[in-house]
Amino acid sequence: MSTQTPDYLQNFQALLSMPRETLPQLTAAETRKTLRWASEALGLELIEIEGATPTFLLLPEPTLEPAVTFFATWHAEVLQVEPAAVEGAERLALSATLAGLGRVEPGVKARAAVVVAPGATQGSLVLAKTLREHRARLRAPAAFWPRIAPRAPRRRRIFLGSRGRVVLGIWESGVNPYRIRDKLVEELKADAYGPRPLDFELLHKLGQSRDALDFLEETLEDPGALPGEGEALLTRALFEPRGHVVKPQVSHPDRPQAWLILDVTENATPHELLERAKSLAGDAKIEMAEGFPWDRISIHHASIQAEIKLSKTVSEGPEIWPSAPWLTPGGVFTRALGTPLAEWGIPVHPGVAMRFPKPEEFESLVMEIEGLVGKAGEEA
């Protein structure tokens, strides 16, 4: 075990042990304290984007171009994350990421950047603004989002993109949100290009894997709502736009009367969807609460190639998916930085205590982060 790992774990333990809060002020204060220590240990500058739930950046010196960028979160997610990741393991992934950077060569460590947001499934508008404002110090050849996976698959899953999500608030009670939803989903389906040639090849392979199909069904809220089996089910789950309407149980004049949630694929930018919805709603007030764009990553991109290489050393190799079947902030990174965000799941044993990991358990996570950085350096 590296002599640095216990030191990092000791400094992160107070943050790791904190339970989920309804109001995250105490967690934010501990995150600030922990990241201040980590920034000094790594030789990076800590910047806080103030707010009710702040975003933190660890950045290299302005004169240095970043070599690798990491994304992590410090608070619990508002949406279900399993089977993509273990519920409540966000801070463990953050701690492992920083400790992993502490093990790499000094020259690489000095050129690392880390974005630490409150969550990955909320706050997209603030995240996009933050990334754009600090683009020069965040834009690296490779960017990764390490997550703590609930189990170790035979082959590590690598996703060449992700679904997006747009959430619109509708204030006018006289507007029919279901009609707007149906019209927008119809237009999105007509505009979508669908799978590319490489996608068809990947879908065919995944469609023959019982493990892949079982995994996919775990990600679906209602598996029976998507007809088909094998390739057909995968195609619909990964490439078909969907829409939902959510109405609050108690109406309030200062809050939306309905929420329109659109799970989007290609050819659907959040602001364009907002304008489309406004055109269908007449004079009704509609505002965007979340705008996560759909995203694609080339299989030849440095981040993906690094993950493919690492998968061959930590498993039987890669299991490549055309897209993740869940929402990710990847599209926000691509549009703000020009660098896509590659998701990487690090499996843990079911018996690991997420808030109180043992040093040897923490070390195994840290080693994979070090491996990611090393493989990304080979692609540079």
C-alpha positions in Angstrom: 0.0 0.0 0.0 1.2 3.5 -0.8 2.3 5.5 2.2 0.1 8.3 1.0 -3.2 6.4 0.9 -3.8 6.2 4.6 -3.0 9.9 4.9 -5.6 10.8 2.3 -8.2 8.4 3.8 -7.6 10.0 7.2 -8.2 13.5 5.9 -11.3 12.4 3.9 -12.9 10.3 6.7 -14.9 13.1 8.2 -16.5 13.9 4.9 -17.1 10.2 4.0 -18.8 9.5 7.3 -21.4 12.3 7.0 -24.9 11.0 6.3 -27.2 12.4 3.6 -28.7 15.8 4.6 -31.9 17.5 3.5 -30.0 20.8 3.7 -26.4 20.3 2.7 -24.7 23.2 4.5 -22.7 21.0 6.9 -21.6 18.7 4.1 -20.6 21.7 2.0 -18.5 23.1 4.9 -16.7 19.7 5.4 -16.2 19.4 1.6 -14.6 22.9 1.6 -12.3 21.9 4.4 -11.3 18.6 2.8 -10.7 20.1 -0.7 -8.6 22.9 0.8 -6.3 20.2 2.3 -6.4 18.2 -1.0 -5.5 21.3 -3.1 -2.4 21.9 -0.9 -1.4 18.3 -1.1 -1.8 18.2 -4.9 -0.4 21.7 -5.5 -3.6 22.9 -7.2 -5.6 26.1 -6.8 -9.0 25.7 -5.1 -11.8 27.9 -6.4 -15.3 27.9 -5.0 -18.3 28.9 -7.1 -20.6 30.2 -4.3 -24.2 29.3 -4.0 -26.7 27.4 -1.9 -24.9 24.3 -3.0 -21.4 25.4 -4.1 -19.3 23.9 -6.9 -15.6 23.6 -6.3 -12.7 23.5 -8.8 -9.1 22.3 -8.3 -7.1 23.9 -11.1 -3.5 23.9 -12.3 -1.5 27.1 -12.5 -2.8 29.4 -15.3 0.5 28.9 -17.2 0.0 25.2 -17.4 -2.3 23.4 -19.8 -4.3 20.7 -18.1 -3.4 17.1 -19.0 -6.4 15.4 -17.5 -9.8 16.5 -16.0 -11.9 14.7 -13.5 -15.5 15.2 -12.5 -16.9 14.2 -9.1 -19.7 15.1 -6.8 -19.9 15.9 -3.1 -23.6 15.4 -2.3 -26.2 12.7 -2.8 -28.0 12.5 -6.1 -31.7 13.4 -6.5 -32.3 10.5 -8.9 -31.7 6.8 -8.5 -28.2 5.9 -9.6 -28.2 2.1 -9.3 -27.1 0.0 -11.2 -24.8 2.7 -12.7 -23.3 3.3 -9.3 -23.8 2.5 -5.6 -26.3 4.8 -3.9 -24.5 7.2 -1.5 -21.0 6.4 -2.8 -20.5 9.8 -4.4 -18.1 11.1 -1.8 -16.1 7.8 -1.8 -15.6 8.3 -5.6 -14.5 11.9 -5.0 -12.0 10.8 -2.3 -10.6 8.0 -4.4 -10.1 10.4 -7.3 -8.1 12.9 -5.3 -6.1 10.2 -3.6 -5.4 8.6 -7.0 -4.1 11.9 -8.3 -1.9 12.1 -5.3 -0.1 9.0 -6.5 0.8 10.1 -10.1 4.0 11.8 -11.2 4.5 15.4 -10.0 4.5 16.8 -13.5 1.2 15.1 -14.3 -0.3 16.0 -10.9 0.4 19.6 -11.4 -1.5 19.6 -14.7 -4.7 17.8 -13.3 -8.0 19.6 -12.9 -11.0 18.4 -10.9 -14.6 19.7 -11.1 -16.5 18.9 -7.9 -20.2 19.6 -8.3 -23.1 19.1 -5.8 -24.5 16.4 -8.0 -24.4 14.9 -11.5 -28.2 14.8 -12.2 -29.1 18.3 -11.1 -27.6 21.8 -11.5 -26.8 21.5 -15.2 -27.2 25.2 -15.9 -24.8 26.2 -13.2 -22.3 23.5 -14.2 -22.4 24.6 -17.9 -21.8 28.3 -16.9 -18.9 27.3 -14.5 -17.2 25.2 -17.2 -17.5 27.9 -19.8 -16.0 30.5 -17.5 -13.0 28.3 -16.6 -12.6 26.6 -20.0 -8.9 27.4 -20.5 -8.0 25.7 -17.2 -10.3 22.7 -17.5 -10.0 21.8 -21.2 -7.8 18.7 -21.3 -7.2 15.9 -23.9 -9.0 13.4 -21.6 -11.8 13.8 -19.0 -13.2 11.1 -16.7 -16.0 10.6 -14.3 -15.1 7.8 -11.9 -18.1 6.1 -10.2 -18.4 3.3 -7.6 -20.1 0.4 -9.3 -22.1 -2.1 -7.3 -20.4 -5.2 -8.7 -17.6 -6.3 -10.9 -18.8 -7.3 -14.4 -16.7 -9.9 -16.3 -15.9 -7.1 -18.8 -15.8 -3.4 -17.9 -18.6 -1.4 -19.4 -17.6 1.6 -21.6 -20.2 4.0 -22.9 -19.7 6.1 -26.0 -22.0 8.8 -24.9 -25.2 9.2 -22.9 -28.8 10.3 -22.9 -29.8 13.9 -22.1 -32.6 15.4 -20.2 -34.5 18.7 -20.4 -36.8 19.8 -17.6 -39.2 22.6 -18.3 -41.5 24.3 -15.7 -45.0 25.3 -17.0 -46.8 28.0 -14.9 -50.1 28.4 -16.8 -52.7 25.9 -15.5 -54.8 26.4 -18.7 -52.1 24.9 -20.9 -52.2 21.1 -21.6 -48.7 19.8 -20.8 -49.5 16.4 -22.2 -50.3 17.8 -25.6 -47.0 19.7 -25.6 -45.2 16.5 -24.5 -46.7 14.4 -27.2 -46.0 17.0 -29.9 -42.3 17.4 -28.8 -41.7 13.7 -28.5 -43.2 13.2 -32.0 -40.9 15.9 -33.4 -37.9 14.4 -31.6 -38.5 11.0 -33.0 -38.8 12.4 -36.5 -35.6 14.4 -36.2 -33.5 11.6 -34.6 -30.9 10.0 -36.9 -30.7 6.8 -34.9 -27.9 4.3 -34.6 -24.8 4.7 -36.8 -23.0 1.7 -38.4 -20.8 1.2 -35.4 -23.8 1.4 -33.2 -25.5 -1.4 -35.0 -22.5 -3.7 -34.6 -22.3 -2.9 -30.8 -26.1 -3.4 -30.4 -25.9 -6.8 -32.1 -23.2 -7.9 -29.7 -25.0 -6.6 -26.7 -28.3 -8.1 -27.8 -26.7 -11.6 -27.7 -25.5 -11.0 -24.1 -27.9 -12.1 -21.4 -25.8 -10.1 -18.8 -26.0 -6.9 -20.9 -29.8 -7.3 -21.3 -30.3 -8.0 -17.6 -28.2 -4.9 -16.8 -30.2 -2.8 -19.2 -33.5 -3.9 -17.6 -32.2 -2.8 -14.2 -31.8 0.7 -15.5 -35.4 1.0 -16.8 -38.1 2.4 -14.5 -40.7 0.3 -16.3 -39.2 -2.4 -18.5 -42.6 -3.4 -19.8 -43.1 0.1 -21.3 -40.5 -0.6 -24.0 -41.5 -3.4 -26.3 -39.1 -5.7 -28.0 -36.2 -7.9 -27.0 -32.5 -8.0 -27.7 -31.3 -5.5 -30.2 -34.8 -3.9 -30.6 -35.0 -3.3 -26.8 -31.5 -1.9 -26.7 -32.2 0.4 -29.6 -35.3 1.8 -28.1 -33.7 2.2 -24.6 -30.6 4.0 -25.9 -31.9 6.0 -28.9 -35.6 6.6 -28.5 -36.7 10.0 -27.0 -39.3 9.9 -24.2 -41.4 12.4 -22.3 -43.1 12.7 -18.9 -45.4 15.1 -17.2 -45.2 15.6 -13.4 -47.7 17.7 -11.6 -47.2 18.8 -7.9 -49.6 17.4 -5.4 -50.3 20.9 -4.1 -50.4 23.8 -6.5 -48.8 27.1 -5.7 -49.0 30.3 -7.7 -45.3 31.0 -7.5 -44.3 27.5 -8.7 -44.9 25.6 -11.9 -48.2 24.0 -12.3 -46.5 21.1 -14.2 -43.1 19.9 -15.0 -42.3 18.6 -18.5 -39.4 16.1 -18.5 -37.9 15.2 -21.9 -35.3 12.4 -22.1 -33.6 13.3 -25.3 -31.2 11.9 -27.9 -29.6 13.7 -30.8 -30.7 16.8 -32.7 -32.3 18.3 -29.5 -30.4 21.1 -27.8 -32.0 22.2 -24.5 -32.6 25.8 -25.6 -34.1 24.8 -28.9 -36.6 22.5 -27.0 -37.4 25.4 -24.7 -38.3 27.6 -27.7 -40.3 24.8 -29.3 -42.3 24.3 -26.0 -43.0 28.1 -25.8 -44.3 28.1 -29.4 -46.8 25.4 -28.4 -47.9 27.0 -25.2 -48.9 30.4 -26.5 -48.5 33.1 -23.8 -47.9 30.7 -21.0 -44.7 31.1 -18.9 -42.2 28.3 -19.5 -38.7 28.2 -18.0 -35.9 25.7 -18.2 -34.9 24.1 -14.9 -32.4 21.6 -16.3 -30.7 21.2 -19.7 -28.5 18.1 -20.1 -27.6 17.7 -23.8 -27.3 14.3 -25.4 -23.7 13.3 -26.0 -21.6 11.0 -28.2 -17.9 10.1 -27.8 -15.7 8.7 -30.6 -14.3 5.3 -29.9 -10.9 6.7 -31.0 -11.0 9.5 -28.4 -8.1 9.5 -25.9 -10.4 9.0 -22.9 -12.1 6.0 -24.4 -8.9 4.4 -25.6 -7.5 4.9 -22.1 -10.5 3.1 -20.6 -10.2 0.3 -23.2 -6.6 -0.3 -22.3 -7.3 -0.2 -18.6 -10.2 -2.6 -18.9 -7.8 -5.2 -20.3 -5.7 -5.1 -17.1 -8.5 -5.1 -14.6 -11.0 -7.4 -16.3 -11.4 -9.6 -19.4 -11.6 -6.5 -21.5 -14.2 -3.9 -22.5 -17.9 -4.2 -23.1 -18.6 -1.2 -25.3 -22.1 0.4 -25.4 -23.2 3.0 -28.0 -24.6 5.1 -25.1 -25.2 4.9 -21.4 -28.9 4.1 -20.7 -29.0 6.9 -18.1 -28.6 10.6 -17.8 -25.0 11.9 -17.4 -23.4 15.4 -17.5 -21.3 14.3 -20.5 -23.1 16.6 -23.0 -22.5 19.6 -20.7 -18.8 19.0 -20.8 -18.6 18.4 -24.5 -20.4 21.6 -25.3 -18.7 23.8 -22.7 -15.2 22.5 -23.0 -15.0 20.6 -26.3 -13.8 17.6 -24.3 -16.3 14.7 -23.7 -16.6 13.1 -20.3 -15.9 9.4 -20.2 -17.7 7.5 -17.4 -15.7 4.8 -15.5 -17.2 2.4 -13.0 -14.9 1.0 -10.3 -16.5 -2.0 -8.7 -16.4 -2.7 -4.9 -17.1 -5.7 -2.9 -20.7 -5.8 -1.5 -19.3 -5.8 2.0 -17.5 -2.5 1.7 -18.8 0.2 4.0 -19.1 3.3 1.8 -18.8 5.7 4.6 -16.1 3.8 6.5 -13.9 1.9 4.0 -10.9 0.0 5.2 -7.5 1.2 3.9 -7.0 -1.8 1.7 -10.4 -1.3 0.2 -9.8 2.3 -0.4 -6.4 1.5 -2.0 -8.0 -0.7 -4.7 -10.1 2.2 -5.8 -7.2 4.6 -5.7 -5.1 2.3 -7.9 -7.7 2.4 -10.7 -7.7 6.2 -10.7 -3.9 6.1 -11.0 -4.3 3.6 -13.8 -6.7 5.8 -15.7 -4.3 8.8 -15.5 -1.4 6.5 -16.7 -3.4 5.1 -19.6 -4.5 8.6 -20.6 -0.9 9.8 -20.6 -0.1 7.0 -23.0 -2.7 8.4 -25.4 -1.4 12.0 -25.2 
